[in-house]
Amino acid sequence: MDDTLLAGLNPEQRAAVTLPRESALVLAGAGSGKTRVLTTRIAHLIRTRQASPLGILAVTFTNKAAREMMTRLAGMMPINTRGMWVGTFHGLCNRLLRAHHREAGLPSLFQILDSQDQQAAIKRVLRAMGADEERYPARQVAFFINGNKDDGVRAAQVNPWDAASRAMVGFYQAYEAQCQREGVVDFAELLLRSYELLRDNDMLRAHYADRFGFILVDEFQDTNRLQYEWLKLLAAPTSAVFAVGDDDQSIYAFRGARVGNMRLFETEFKVRQVIRLEQNYRSQGNILDAANALISNNSGRLGKNLWTEAGQGEPIRVYEAGTDMDEAGFIVEEIRALHGEGMHLSDIALLYRSNAQSRVLEQFIFNAGLPYRVYGGLRFFERLEVKHALAWLRLAASPDDDGAFLRVVNFPPRGIGARSLELVQQQAISQGIPMTVAAAGIKLAGKAASGMADFLARVAQLRDVRGRVELGELVEEALRLSGLLAHYQAERDGAERVENLEELVSAAASFNNDSELDDLAAFLSHASLEAGEREAGAGQDALQLMTVHSAKGLEFHAVFVTGLEEGLFPHENSLSENDGLEEERRLMYVAVTRARQRLYLTRSGSRMLHGQIRYGLRSRFIDEVPENLCRFTGPVQQTPRDFPSAWATHREEPGRGQPIRTPLPGSFGGGPSSDAGLPFRIGQNVKHARFGSGVILAAEGQGEDARVQVNFRDAGTKWLALAYAKLSAD
């Protein structure tokens, strides 16, 4: 009955799909077909009548992944996926809170604040409290609030430890009260409020635990503490939780992700079976062998070893340049060669640890005339003009939304100044009413009075139109009444913004509302939840530039991992953090496993960053890749693991064709022929008996007073007196 569904699965995939009703942990390596396993598992449960479509809860980490799962599922069997609970944590919590808004203490049409809206709301709190916004930036306050919410901690439960933390708790309390008064929630609140709803309502929790007999969770390694606790509340003793993840790809600790949740799940859910999906369908053998060797240096892994039937493929190219410009030049030439062999530019990715690294790469790519796209730029729903238009729609949905009011009340300019807005805000706070109501009842003078009256009349017109036109027409009307379209049409460089506003109309007109909400409320929820996922720009074949974090989940024929220097990748901050170095290694593992056919590892001896030349040792991650997998190239003929001293420039002696190493500008002691006789130069690799290997960054003084600043791989940066340091060339 189920043979066609299971056809083509390898033994481990089949074992995962056909598991009996029990909780299980599936370790899904990169490129091992985990999406296929998850989707087929759902289809198998439905087809074998172990569960109905409405009795399954599937959690993904992106809306894109949820859509892909639903599309695949619909293609596997004739099933109506409309009512299924498949989505992100935030999306599912939003759905739960919409259905039980009264029990959750929320209005039926509560609005969702994205990160920018949240910061704007926090700024209002800070101003109302007379706080010093330079000392307490809204972004920092948001980080404090969201961090506590992600840990399930309300303002009243925070134990302040000093004056600054007491101030933060006060901001948190005021922000909570403001959000409750306005009927808005931020992203962290969606999960926390949903968790509290289930925790405090036994009947509701029992209902959903009984309904969802099968719970499937993708990217389990990326769950945070509250997400894990939320899942525990939803899972009844008889529920089968199917957790799919890869501890070797846990790279979001800075967002609160806890790789330890996988081991915790194994214990607390009494997992009898850990299934390892190790056959890789993406990369060739040398790439996988490099990834396996690299990640084996991490401790406490659950353990797996990727393999493929695709053959070993080509060796990994390792290139060490003298400067970042040399590195970029090499990359551009390799890209030209790959493109000349028929590889699409869009199948080539340049990965870097830090956004600051892209400058030189972009410069060389631009000069070479190669089209490129920086992946992860400003997304559609985050663009300024789009957010202005959405604020008008939010006011049409709820006049109590003070954040939306403040965003557009004087944009385009209507002569309503800061003092007038301050009076409105004070009135709203003192009377506990929305700012739209306060604005209608307050007496303003001059331009502010007429401007405010005009604004409120336009909002009223939009609210009146709302129930009489289709969603696309409503957006068109919002653009007309708001004056946004006319404003940007009159701007000299407003053409792109006008196109974006027109695209918003198209997005609304084609919006498919599959929720219980009316079209406007559903569209606004969609815009908030989708913000940051949709890539801006498309069409032209172009190189892909991105951080390694942005590359998670993507794959390319050829991948360049650039800037492999100690302090850059691994990042210098990782050496002082718990699990920091191991997370950096997991990040490198993610970078390596993005490549299908060609993998390049590049670094430079010196790099211009933040306006300064930076010197660094070769990354330990290069050293952790077995020599037999690599082909070493560079400005000097090199043997594996025997690189020349980095940060030396190279030139050819006429007629010889052999490189001569010369010191970089900035060498001290007068250079190689110096009378001072100092044995080292800036940028040279050195070794210290106690601190290990390092590179000289700077020097000062002469003779017995001379000292050098050395960046040590394991001990950080130190100043050492040459007379006592006992440094030797490395």
Beta strands, then each sheet from edge to edge (+ up, - down):
strand 1: 24-28
strand 2: 56-60
strand 3: 85-88
strand 4: 111-113
strand 5: 184-186
strand 6: 214-217
strand 7: 240-245
strand 8: 274-277
strand 9: 316-323
strand 10: 348-352
strand 11: 372-374
strand 12: 543-547
strand 13: 556-561
strand 14: 595-609
strand 15: 612-615
strand 16: 630-633
strand 17: 649-652
strand 18: 659-662
strand 19: 685-688
strand 20: 692-700
strand 21: 707-712
strand 22: 716-721
strand 23: 728-729
sheet 1: 3+ 2+ 6+ 7+ 1+ 8+
sheet 2: 4+ 5+
sheet 3: 11+ 12+ 10+ 13+ 14+ 9+ 16+
sheet 4: 11+ 12+ 10+ 13+ 14+ 15-
sheet 5: 17+ 18-
sheet 6: 22+ 21- 20+ 19- 23+
end
